[in-house]
Amino acid sequence: MKYALAFGLIFVVIGTVYLVVSGDTGGAFMLGALGVAMSTMTAVLVHAMNSEA
């Protein structure tokens, strides 16, 4: 589960750096949303792989 948060955190950090460097809030929001989506999807997939269905 900690790796799922790490994958999402990478994009959130990239989005924050992008916001500071360029000032483009739309692009930074898109990268932040991508980070949240990736961490959620990774968490769901890891949970599905570890559970017996």
N, C-alpha and C positions, 0 to 999 in steps of 0.2 A: 504494500500500500504506500510505503514511503517513496518508492520509485515513481508511482503515478503522480504524486505531488511534485516530484523533482522534474518530470517531463513538462508539466504545466508551468512550473515556476521559471523554467528556461525562457518560455515565450513571454511571460509577464515581465521578466527582467529586460529582455530584448525590447519589448514595447516601451518600457520606462526610459531606457537609454535612447530609443528612437524619438520619444517625446521631448526629451531634454535637448537632443542634438538638432532636430528639425523643427520642433514646435507644431508638428502636424498631429492634431488630436484625433482625427479620423483614423489615420494609420495606426496610431498607438492604441486606440480602442479596439481596432480589429485584431491586432496582435494580442492584446489582453484577452479578448473573447476567444481567440484561438487557443490560448494557454488554458483557459478554464475548460473549454470543450475537450482538449486533449487530455487533461488530467482526469476529467470525468469519464471519458471513454476508456482510458487506460485502467482506471480503477474498476470499472464494470467488467472489462475483459479479464483482468487479473482475478477478480472475484469469481467469474464464471469458470475460469480454468481450475481454480482451487476447490470448487464445490462439486459435489456429485449430483449430476442431473439425470 
